[in-house]
Amino acid sequence: MNYSQSFTGVPSSLEETRVFINKILKEMNWTDREIDLQLAIGEVTQNVVRYGFKGGDPDGVFTLDIEIDDKVLTCAISDNAPPSNPDDWMIKAEARRPDEGGYGLSIIDAIADQYTVTPGDTGNISRTAKV
């Protein structure tokens, strides 16, 4: 099964993404996975809005493409934010003070079975998979 929905790159869209994910999980009878998936996907979408769209850009768009195949959920999150190099994030994360955050990638790594970010010419694609 495939699901897709686009959202505006503003903070209020984060609630809309949670509603979209919950609807899919209920339809698939996967409510036991709700917390993990909401945390992982929520961290990615929050980072897109916070860093990619610098806290919110009404012209920004991110799209969640969710595929469910044989008990594996894969979510690709594409955006039209400026391309971003994941290696740079790690350097910045290591330089942060503990009270400045930087836990999102650790949360995603702990929950998702796979996580990748690919910068492109017109944005970025984050792909998260959970069995």
N, CA, C and O of each residue as an XYZ file, in Angstrom:
524
protein
N       0.840     -1.164      0.000
C       0.000      0.000      0.000
C       0.888      1.230      0.000
O       1.931      1.261      0.654
N       0.464      2.238     -0.738
C       1.202      3.493     -0.824
C       0.308      4.660     -0.430
O      -0.872      4.713     -0.774
N       0.909      5.590      0.301
C       0.215      6.799      0.736
C       1.143      7.980      0.488
O       2.361      7.859      0.617
N       0.570      9.108      0.137
C       1.381     10.293     -0.094
C       0.570     11.537      0.260
O      -0.618     11.637     -0.045
N       1.249     12.482      0.913
C       0.608     13.754      1.199
C       1.697     14.817      1.342
O       2.762     14.564      1.905
N       1.411     16.004      0.824
C       2.334     17.129      0.917
C       1.859     18.103      1.984
O       0.664     18.223      2.254
N       2.823     18.795      2.586
C       2.563     19.729      3.670
C       3.371     21.001      3.443
O       4.429     20.972      2.814
N       2.867     22.112      3.958
C       3.579     23.381      3.892
C       4.697     23.376      4.930
O       4.540     22.799      6.006
N       5.812     24.007      4.619
C       6.984     24.006      5.493
C       6.889     24.950      6.673
O       7.781     25.770      6.891
N       5.813     24.840      7.434
C       5.599     25.678      8.622
C       5.314     24.776      9.830
O       4.858     23.645      9.662
N       5.579     25.268     11.039
C       5.397     24.438     12.237
C       4.004     23.831     12.392
O       3.884     22.703     12.872
N       2.962     24.539     12.004
C       1.612     23.987     12.180
C       1.379     22.735     11.347
O       0.453     21.974     11.628
N       2.193     22.509     10.339
C       2.060     21.302      9.521
C       2.494     20.042     10.261
O       2.121     18.935      9.873
N       3.273     20.202     11.316
C       3.746     19.025     12.051
C       2.580     18.244     12.656
O       2.591     17.013     12.662
N       1.582     18.955     13.160
C       0.377     18.290     13.681
C      -0.343     17.550     12.559
O      -0.831     16.440     12.766
N      -0.413     18.151     11.379
C      -1.061     17.505     10.239
C      -0.349     16.213      9.846
O      -0.995     15.245      9.445
N       0.976     16.194      9.959
C       1.708     14.962      9.624
C       1.368     13.858     10.620
O       1.236     12.695     10.239
N       1.227     14.218     11.897
C       0.878     13.205     12.907
C      -0.504     12.617     12.630
O      -0.704     11.409     12.758
N      -1.444     13.458     12.256
C      -2.796     12.979     11.925
C      -2.738     12.041     10.722
O      -3.379     10.991     10.723
N      -1.979     12.413      9.706
C      -1.819     11.589      8.502
C      -1.233     10.219      8.851
O      -1.734      9.193      8.390
N      -0.183     10.202      9.655
C       0.462      8.940     10.050
C      -0.498      8.091     10.881
O      -0.604      6.886     10.655
N      -1.196      8.697     11.835
C      -2.142      7.940     12.660
C      -3.232      7.296     11.817
O      -3.613      6.151     12.059
N      -3.728      8.019     10.838
C      -4.764      7.478      9.962
C      -4.267      6.218      9.251
O      -4.987      5.223      9.167
N      -3.055      6.264      8.748
C      -2.485      5.108      8.051
C      -2.302      3.940      9.014
O      -2.653      2.805      8.690
N      -1.757      4.210     10.189
C      -1.506      3.144     11.158
C      -2.805      2.484     11.611
O      -2.855      1.266     11.785
N      -3.852      3.278     11.801
C      -5.147      2.700     12.168
C      -5.700      1.842     11.038
O      -6.224      0.754     11.275
N      -5.581      2.338      9.808
C      -6.057      1.592      8.649
C      -5.338      0.251      8.510
O      -5.940     -0.746      8.110
N      -4.047      0.233      8.843
C      -3.249     -0.996      8.740
C      -3.307     -1.831     10.020
O      -2.717     -2.910     10.084
N      -4.011     -1.340     11.033
C      -4.079     -2.000     12.333
C      -2.682     -2.144     12.956
O      -2.338     -3.187     13.512
N      -1.901     -1.087     12.850
C      -0.542     -1.050     13.394
C      -0.433     -0.044     14.526
O       0.618      0.576     14.683
N      -1.456      0.136     15.302
C      -1.424      1.137     16.363
C      -0.361      0.826     17.422
O       0.048      1.723     18.160
N       0.089     -0.422     17.507
C       1.144     -0.771     18.451
C       2.489     -0.168     18.042
O       3.420     -0.149     18.848
N       2.608      0.322     16.816
C       3.845      0.935     16.333
C       3.773      2.463     16.336
O       4.725      3.136     15.941
N       2.657      2.994     16.777
C       2.397      4.432     16.666
C       3.473      5.293     17.320
O       3.965      6.230     16.691
N       3.844      5.007     18.544
C       4.792      5.853     19.259
C       6.134      5.889     18.550
O       6.678      6.968     18.314
N       6.674      4.728     18.206
C       7.968      4.687     17.524
C       7.940      5.434     16.189
O       8.828      6.235     15.898
N       6.918      5.165     15.389
C       6.852      5.794     14.075
C       6.609      7.293     14.177
O       7.185      8.065     13.410
N       5.774      7.709     15.101
C       5.538      9.140     15.282
C       6.822      9.847     15.735
O       7.114     10.954     15.283
N       7.578      9.214     16.616
C       8.839      9.825     17.068
C       9.840      9.942     15.930
O      10.410     11.011     15.712
N      10.057      8.853     15.203
C      11.060      8.865     14.128
C      10.671      9.827     13.007
O      11.464     10.685     12.620
N       9.462      9.683     12.491
C       9.025     10.540     11.386
C       8.864     11.982     11.864
O       9.169     12.924     11.133
N       8.382     12.144     13.094
C       8.231     13.485     13.658
C       9.561     14.213     13.796
O       9.635     15.417     13.549
N      10.613     13.499     14.188
C      11.932     14.122     14.298
C      12.414     14.604     12.935
O      12.967     15.697     12.818
N      12.203     13.791     11.911
C      12.639     14.186     10.567
C      11.861     15.411     10.097
O      12.457     16.385      9.637
N      10.532     15.369     10.209
C       9.734     16.496      9.718
C      10.014     17.766     10.528
O      10.034     18.864      9.972
N      10.225     17.618     11.819
C      10.567     18.778     12.637
C      11.887     19.376     12.184
O      12.014     20.598     12.110
N      12.871     18.539     11.880
C      14.162     19.036     11.410
C      14.042     19.714     10.052
O      14.734     20.697      9.785
N      13.171     19.199      9.195
C      12.956     19.838      7.895
C      12.441     21.259      8.101
O      12.955     22.205      7.504
N      11.427     21.402      8.946
C      10.853     22.728      9.192
C      11.851     23.623      9.932
O      12.036     24.785      9.572
N      12.476     23.085     10.944
C      13.355     23.884     11.804
C      14.632     24.329     11.096
O      15.010     25.499     11.163
N      15.284     23.406     10.427
C      16.568     23.717      9.812
C      16.459     23.972      8.310
O      17.011     24.949      7.803
N      15.753     23.101      7.602
C      15.624     23.256      6.152
C      14.868     24.511      5.771
O      15.253     25.224      4.844
N      13.770     24.782      6.502
C      12.946     25.951      6.213
C      13.149     27.060      7.245
O      12.326     27.968      7.358
N      14.245     26.984      7.993
C      14.643     28.008      8.965
C      13.518     28.427      9.914
O      13.310     29.612     10.177
N      12.805     27.428     10.414
C      11.747     27.681     11.387
C      10.364     27.824     10.786
O       9.371     27.857     11.512
N      10.289     27.909      9.476
C       8.996     27.995      8.814
C       9.079     28.832      7.548
O       9.557     29.966      7.567
N       8.611     28.264      6.460
C       8.595     28.953      5.172
C       7.299     28.576      4.463
O       7.132     27.428      4.051
N       6.380     29.530      4.318
C       5.106     29.217      3.677
C       5.251     28.783      2.211
O       4.327     28.201      1.642
N       6.401     29.066      1.609
C       6.652     28.594      0.244
C       7.332     27.227      0.232
O       7.470     26.605     -0.821
N       7.751     26.768      1.398
C       8.384     25.450      1.507
C       7.345     24.348      1.485
O       6.220     24.516      1.955
N       7.747     23.211      0.925
C       6.862     22.040      0.852
C       7.674     20.799      1.191
O       8.796     20.624      0.716
N       7.093     19.947      2.016
C       7.668     18.615      2.222
C       6.566     17.588      2.015
O       5.398     17.830      2.318
N       6.960     16.455      1.501
C       6.006     15.400      1.159
C       6.382     14.116      1.868
O       7.542     13.705      1.862
N       5.388     13.485      2.481
C       5.568     12.159      3.068
C       5.029     11.133      2.090
O       3.853     11.166      1.729
N       5.890     10.223      1.663
C       5.498      9.082      0.839
C       5.716      7.848      1.691
O       6.850      7.506      2.026
N       4.633      7.185      2.039
C       4.705      6.015      2.909
C       4.325      4.784      2.105
O       3.300      4.747      1.425
N       5.182      3.779      2.206
C       4.937      2.505      1.535
C       4.945      1.408      2.592
O       5.845      1.340      3.429
N       3.947      0.566      2.541
C       3.883     -0.564      3.458
C       3.890     -1.829      2.619
O       3.014     -2.056      1.784
N       4.904     -2.644      2.866
C       5.084     -3.867      2.100
C       5.494     -4.988      3.050
O       6.583     -4.959      3.624
N       4.629     -5.960      3.206
C       4.935     -7.142      4.024
C       5.486     -6.780      5.404
O       6.575     -7.216      5.779
N       4.739     -5.995      6.142
C       5.064     -5.623      7.526
C       6.263     -4.691      7.653
O       6.801     -4.538      8.749
N       6.698     -4.062      6.554
C       7.761     -3.071      6.605
C       7.182     -1.741      6.148
O       6.607     -1.645      5.064
N       7.337     -0.722      6.977
C       6.891      0.610      6.623
C       8.115      1.429      6.257
O       9.069      1.521      7.030
N       8.080      2.021      5.073
C       9.145      2.908      4.617
C       8.535      4.273      4.376
O       7.508      4.398      3.710
N       9.166      5.281      4.914
C       8.689      6.649      4.732
C       9.801      7.459      4.081
O      10.902      7.567      4.621
N       9.502      8.026      2.914
C      10.421      8.947      2.260
C       9.854     10.350      2.448
O       8.688     10.606      2.148
N      10.677     11.237      2.939
C      10.269     12.612      3.174
C      11.115     13.487      2.258
O      12.319     13.642      2.463
N      10.479     14.049      1.260
C      11.200     14.918      0.333
C      10.790     16.357      0.588
O       9.665     16.632      1.003
N      11.718     17.270      0.334
C      11.428     18.681      0.569
C      12.074     19.532     -0.516
O      12.913     19.061     -1.284
N      11.670     20.776     -0.560
C      12.290     21.711     -1.495
C      13.141     22.746     -0.754
O      13.339     23.862     -1.234
N      13.636     22.359      0.414
C      14.556     23.205      1.174
C      15.916     23.196      0.473
O      16.173     22.323     -0.356
N      16.777     24.139      0.790
C      18.114     24.100      0.198
C      18.791     22.762      0.501
O      18.674     22.251      1.615
N      19.498     22.189     -0.480
C      20.184     20.921     -0.242
C      21.101     21.008      0.974
O      21.716     22.041      1.239
N      21.175     19.909      1.699
C      21.883     19.866      2.970
C      22.774     18.627      3.015
O      22.371     17.550      2.576
N      23.968     18.782      3.539
C      24.907     17.667      3.630
C      24.836     17.044      5.021
O      25.176     17.704      6.003
N      24.400     15.783      5.125
C      24.287     15.138      6.443
C      25.596     15.103      7.223
O      25.570     15.120      8.454
N      26.743     15.054      6.539
C      28.023     15.055      7.256
C      28.208     16.351      8.038
O      28.800     16.344      9.117
N      27.705     17.462      7.501
C      27.794     18.744      8.202
C      26.986     18.722      9.496
O      27.376     19.350     10.481
N      25.862     18.003      9.501
C      25.029     17.937     10.704
C      25.802     17.330     11.853
O      25.731     17.801     12.988
N      26.546     16.274     11.543
C      27.260     15.570     12.599
C      28.340     16.470     13.205
O      28.551     16.451     14.418
N      29.012     17.246     12.384
C      30.026     18.173     12.892
C      29.368     19.195     13.807
O      29.877     19.488     14.889
N      28.227     19.741     13.368
C      27.510     20.723     14.186
C      26.987     20.092     15.472
O      27.026     20.718     16.531
N      26.497     18.857     15.384
C      25.955     18.174     16.565
C      27.046     17.943     17.605
O      26.806     18.085     18.803
N      28.243     17.586     17.147
C      29.347     17.345     18.076
C      29.791     18.631     18.763
O      30.295     18.586     19.885
N      29.612     19.782     18.104
C      30.045     21.059     18.656
C      28.997     21.697     19.564
O      29.288     22.684     20.240
N      27.781     21.146     19.588
C      26.703     21.734     20.403
C      26.893     21.473     21.877
O      27.461     20.461     22.287
N      26.411     22.402     22.653
C      26.324     22.174     24.095
C      25.145     21.231     24.344
O      24.209     21.204     23.544
N      25.166     20.469     25.418
C      24.071     19.536     25.693
C      22.691     20.187     25.770
O      21.694     19.555     25.422
N      22.619     21.437     26.219
C      21.316     22.091     26.350
C      20.812     22.692     25.033
O      19.757     23.326     25.012
N      21.542     22.504     23.948
C      21.135     23.034     22.640
C      20.465     21.990     21.763
O      20.239     22.240     20.579
N      20.148     20.846     22.304
C      19.480     19.817     21.513
C      20.466     18.901     20.830
O      21.528     18.595     21.374
N      20.113     18.464     19.635
C      20.986     17.566     18.892
C      20.693     16.099     19.132
O      21.501     15.238     18.784
N      19.540     15.803     19.726
C      19.201     14.425     20.042
C      18.356     13.746     18.967
O      18.177     12.529     19.000
N      17.845     14.509     18.030
C      16.930     13.976     17.023
C      17.495     12.821     16.227
O      16.823     11.806     16.045
N      18.731     12.961     15.745
C      19.330     11.884     14.952
C      19.527     10.622     15.792
O      19.373      9.508     15.291
N      19.868     10.800     17.073
C      20.016      9.634     17.955
C      18.685      8.919     18.151
O      18.635      7.689     18.183
N      17.616      9.685     18.280
C      16.285      9.100     18.436
C      15.912      8.317     17.177
O      15.435      7.185     17.258
N      16.132      8.930     16.022
C      15.806      8.262     14.757
C      16.610      6.976     14.612
O      16.060      5.934     14.257
N      17.914      7.047     14.888
C      18.767      5.854     14.784
C      18.317      4.743     15.726
O      18.400      3.564     15.380
N      17.837      5.113     16.924
C      17.405      4.111     17.895
C      16.099      3.435     17.490
O      15.861      2.280     17.844
N      15.258      4.147     16.752
C      13.932      3.620     16.413
C      13.888      2.963     15.044
O      13.341      1.872     14.888
N      14.464      3.627     14.055
C      14.361      3.144     12.678
C      15.384      2.046     12.418
O      16.493      2.070     12.952
N      14.994      1.089     11.593
C      15.925      0.044     11.193
C      16.916      0.577     10.163
O      18.044      0.093     10.072
N      16.496      1.568      9.395
C      17.357      2.218      8.412
C      16.986      3.691      8.352
O      15.822      4.055      8.521
N      17.989      4.542      8.109
C      17.731      5.971      7.932
C      18.811      6.545      7.033
O      20.000      6.380      7.305
N      18.407      7.215      5.967
C      19.353      7.864      5.069
C      18.828      9.244      4.696
O      17.623      9.496      4.712
N      19.747     10.118      4.365
C      19.402     11.442      3.844
C      20.226     11.644      2.586
O      21.440     11.445      2.582
N      19.547     12.041      1.517
C      20.216     12.278      0.246
C      19.924     13.702     -0.209
O      18.780     14.034     -0.516
N      20.969     14.556     -0.254
C      20.738     15.890     -0.793
C      20.611     15.813     -2.305
O      21.269     14.996     -2.949
N      19.769     16.660     -2.869
C      19.581     16.693     -4.313
C      19.757     18.094     -4.834
O      20.152     18.995     -4.094
N      19.469     18.282     -6.092
C      19.610     19.600     -6.707
C      18.545     20.579     -6.217
O      18.789     21.784     -6.146
N      17.369     20.061     -5.880
C      16.258     20.948     -5.522
C      15.682     20.638     -4.146
O      14.533     20.982     -3.871
N      16.442     20.009     -3.295
C      15.955     19.688     -1.964
C      16.643     18.459     -1.418
O      17.765     18.140     -1.811
N      15.978     17.773     -0.519
C      16.548     16.626      0.175
C      15.511     15.511      0.248
O      14.306     15.755      0.187
N      16.006     14.282      0.380
C      15.115     13.146      0.598
C      15.638     12.373      1.808
O      16.784     11.923      1.821
N      14.797     12.227      2.808
C      15.103     11.414      3.981
C      14.284     10.138      3.855
O      13.098     10.188      3.531
N      14.910      9.001      4.109
C      14.197      7.732      3.997
C      14.385      6.981      5.306
O      15.506      6.747      5.758
N      13.253      6.609      5.904
C      13.235      5.896      7.172
C      12.464      4.603      6.977
O      11.384      4.606      6.386
N      13.009      3.494      7.468
C      12.329      2.210      7.367
C      12.225      1.581      8.747
O      13.154      1.657      9.550
N      11.081      0.958      9.012
C      10.837      0.298     10.292
C      10.116     -1.006     10.040
O       9.074     -1.035      9.387
N      10.675     -2.087     10.561
C      10.050     -3.404     10.410
C       9.064     -3.609     11.536
O       8.419     -4.655     11.609
